């Protein structure tokens, strides 16, 4: 009796079955960091960008009426992030000046944008956000800008004349 090519003990059939199994496993295209949660669904087992860097989380915020200064707004933004504002002993007087400024009406509603960008928006172009990921601290330092070098007189809104160096020291 002649054996059929489709008989399971035929050597060609055994090789074909093995190759089909290898092709089926290879076609799934699973990576080491993927988890199959259904027949057609894969789940990435790696953390998101926001989970690895909490300042990259996307936020949308409407500040409550009790938030009146830039410093209070920064504290409000950092509440759920795991970061905190560096103490006044670690920052310069210009940073304390920034924190005491009233919150502009245009900044009462921010987003959607990354938390880091929201903090930079609150500080404006005159300050740079400094982060310490080890201690999870943030601070602001004054940027070296051309307008700070100007020695001319500046008149504040209350009519007091001061030099630019007095305002930003």
Secondary structure as UniProt FT lines:
FT   TURN            5..6
FT   TURN            8..9
FT   HELIX           11..27
FT   TURN            32..33
FT   STRAND          34..36
FT   STRAND          42..44
FT   HELIX           49..52
FT   HELIX           54..56
FT   STRAND          58..62
FT   TURN            65..66
FT   HELIX           70..78
FT   TURN            79..81
FT   STRAND          84..85
FT   HELIX           88..90
FT   HELIX           93..100
FT   HELIX           105..107
FT   STRAND          109..114
FT   HELIX           115..123
FT   TURN            125..126
FT   STRAND          127..132
FT   TURN            133..136
FT   STRAND          137..142
FT   HELIX           146..149
FT   STRAND          153..155
FT   TURN            157..158
FT   STRAND          161..163
FT   HELIX           164..167
//
